[in-house]
Amino acid sequence: MNFTLELTKPQIDALLDYYTNEQNTSNNPYVIAVVKKPRVTVTVYTTHKVLFQGEDSEFEMLFWSDAFKLDVKIDQKENSDYFLTSIGSDESGVGDFFGPLTVASAYVKESDQAFLSSLKINDSKKLTDQHILTIAPKIIEKIPYSLLVLSNKQYNALTKKGYNAHKLKAHMHSQTHKHLLQKIQKNPIVIIDQFCNKALYLKYTNDFDKPVIPDIFKTKAESYYASVAVASIIARYSYITHLDKLSKAVGMVLPKGASSKVDDAAKSLVKSKGKAIFDKVAKTHFKTLDKISE
């Protein structure tokens, strides 16, 4: 199947930053770039439309719709396994210029249904930041979880060594799975919000000592399993709170996402702090940095 998203220019810049090492040029004057991966091709047009084609086109499209908080409707059947006893994992911050990359795993049991339903966790990616700030502390008190935060300095050092975002996420997901399994001393099903196919995930984690292999790879998994929804909320909560700390440290609000508002904030920040500050507060491989000058 083919899928199309219509993005803003800053969102397209962020997408192209993400695919820096997989881009190809095109003779078509209406095509900005073509991204070729083993199971999906992503074509970026001058009209700001982005076409996803191939076996993994749906999950690649959903990955970006989630990253940019786009309201994309997909055909979903009622899922009787939503509160399946399982470990679920998800990440936050991957599409945001400012702030860290966070990954969380959460262990949800069927007996947690009443508690989680009272917090209205369904469609966790659509929850407002204010709602997440309200419910996440309650979730953290009751639900076993594991959380990893990759600071901007660590993130930038690793990307300069050749790590792409998929490999960073795979390592972090696998680590949180291992930490949480050790914490709960049980062996439940492990579910991951799919950002790459299983073969690539195994390739990215093959240098781990006995990596945890997820049982279920599912696009938009937070809509199908409460464990992933909870992990999504914890990861987002961590991202929001860390971004707030960074904002206070530099003395100005660092906006989320990739937009003209983010570009303006970056220009203001470089005037007051100089370009060196970005290594501590931003993902420096984003093209946002190309738009500013001291």
N, C-alpha and C positions, 0 to 999 in steps of 0.2 A: 504493500500500500504506500501511497504518497501522502505526505502531510505538509501543510504550509502555515507559517507564522508570519505576521506582519509586525516588524519591529521598528523602534526608533533608531536614529543614527548612533546614539551612545550605546544602545543595546547591541547593535550590529558590531560596533567596535569591540565591545566586551566579548562577544561570541568569536570574533576573528582573533582576538588576543588568546583565547582559550585554545584555538586550533592552530596556533602559530606554526607548529612543525608539520602540519598535515595539509597545508594549503597548496593549491595549484592555480595557475592563471588560466584564463580562457580567452579565445579569440572572439567570443561573443561580446560586443560592446555594452550589452545590458547586464553582464555578469561581473560582479566585483571579485569573486573568488569561488573556487570549487574545492571542497574538503572531501578527500577520499579516505575512507576507513574500510576495514575488511568487510563489514556488513551494512554499511550505510554511506551514502553520498549526500553531502549538504551543499546546496548551491545558493549563493547569496547574490541577489539581484540589486541593481541600482534603484529599483522601485521600493527598496526596503523589505521586499518579500524574501523569505528564506524557505527553500524547498528541501524536504527530507525524503530520500528515496532508498529503498532496500529493506532487508529483513529486519534491521534494528531501527527502522525509521520512526516507529511509534514511540519507543522509549527515548530515543534521542530528542524527538520533538517535545515530549513531556518533560524531559530534563530541563530544557530551556524555558518551557512555559512555567515550570515551578521556580526556576532561578529568577525569572523576571516577574513573578507573581501575576501571570496572565490567566484569565478565566477561560480555560479550554475544557469543553465538555467532551467526554468520551462515553461510549456505551458501557455502562456498568450494571451487572445483574446483582440482585440482592445477595449479599455474602453472609451465609450462616456461620462462617468461620471467623468473623470479625474479631471476636474475643477469644480466639484460639490461644491456648497456653503456648507461649513462644517467646523467643528473643527477637526483637526487631531493631534495625539500625537505620539511621538517616543522618544527613549532614546539613550544614547551613553556612552561608558566607561565600560560597564558590563563585557566585555571580556579582559579588560586591567588591568594588575597588578598595574601599576602606574596611579595615577590620580583619580579624583572623578567620581561619577555616576551622569549624568545629564539627565533630562527629560524636554521636551518642548511640548507645545501645540500651534497650530497656527490656526487662523481663516482666511480662504481663501474664497473669493467670486468669482462667475463666471466672474465678471468684472475685476478680477486680471489676467486673462489669458494672455493678451498681455504682461504685465509687467513680469510675471513669465516665460513665454516662451522665452523672450529676454535674460533671465539669464541661460537658459538651465538647469533647475532643474531636468529634467527627470533622472531616475536611480540615485537618490541622494546618495545612498550607494556606488556608483562607482566613485563619484566625488573626485578629489584629494584634499588634505588638502589645497593646495595653492588656488585652485578654490573656495573652501568654505570660506577661509579667505577673498577672494575678493568680493564674492556676498552676504555673510551673513549680513554685515553691511547695505547694500542696502535694503535687505529684512526686517531687524529689523526696519528700518525707516518707512516702508510703511505698513507692515502686522501686525495686532494685535497678540500678543503672550503672553504666560506665561512660565516662566522658573524656574525650581528648580535645585539647585546644592547641592548634598549631599557630603560634604567634606570627605576625607579619615578618619579623626578622628571620625566623626559622623557615617559613614558607619561601621567602625570597632566596635564601641560601640554597635550599633544595632545588628550586626551579632553575637556578643558575648552574646547578650540577647536572641538569638534564632531566629531572623528574617532571613529568607532566601532571596535570591536576587529577587525572584518573588514577595514576599510580599512587599519588599521595592519599587520595581518598580510600583506595583499596587497602593500603597499609593501615590507615587509621581505623577503618571499619573492622578489619581483621583483629587489630589489637583490642578494640573495645569488646569484640565477641569473646576473645580469650580472657580478658580481665573479668567480664561478667560471669562467664561460666565458672571461673575459679571462685568468684564471690558466692554464687548461689549453690554450688556443688550439686547441680542437677544437669541433665542433658536434654533440654527441650529442642524443638525445631528452631532453626535459625533462619530468619527472613531478612532480606536486604532490599532496600529501595534501589532498584537496578539503574545504574549509571553507565554500565558497559556490559557486554555479554559475558557469560560464564567463563568461556575460554580465556578471554583477556584478563578477567579477574584472577584466575588461577595463575596466569603468566606473571601478573604483577606481584602476586604474593608467594611465588615459588621460592623466594630466598628466605622465607620465614621458617623458623623451627616449628614443624607441625602446625601449619596454618589451619584455622577453622574454615571449613568449606560450608557456606550457607546451603540450606536445603531448598530454599525458594528464592529465586531472583524474580522480582515483580516490579514493573513500571508503575509509578503512582501508588506504591504499596501502602502508603498511609491512608488511602481510601478503602483498602481491603482488610487491613490488619491493625488492631488497636496497638499492638506492640510497636509497630513502625510509627504510628501516629504519635505515641508517647515519646519515642526517641526523637521525632521531628520537633516536638515542642521543647524538649530539653536542649537539643542542639541550638534551636533558635533563641531560646532564653539565654543560653551562654553567649551566643554571638551578640545579642542586644546589650547585655550587661558589660561585655568586654569593650564593645564599641563606645559605650557611654564613658567608660574609664579612659579610653584613648581621647575622647572628645574633651574631657576635663583636663587631661594632661597637656593638650596643645592649646587649650583656651578657646575652642570654637566647636560648634556642632559639626561632626563628620557625618554626612548623610549616607543612607544605605543605597545599595544598588549601583547602577551605572546610568547616568542621566546628565542633562545639562546642569542640573543642580549640583551634581557631584563634580563636574568640570569646574564650575564656579568656585566651589569650596576648595578644590585643589589649587586654583590660581591664587586664592586668598592665603592659603596655607604656605605656599612657596614664598610669598612676599614677606610673611612674618617669621618663617622658620628656616627657609632655604630648602633646597631639594633633598638634602640628606635626611630630612625628617620622614620622607616617604618610606624609607626602608623599615621604619619602626611602626608605621600606621597604615600602610597600603600594600597592595599586591603590585609590585613594580613592573611586571610584564604586561600590564594593561596599557593600551594605547592612550589612556588618559594623560599620562606623563608627556606624550608627544605634543599635547595641545597647550602646554604651558611653558613659560620661559621666565627666568629670573629678571 
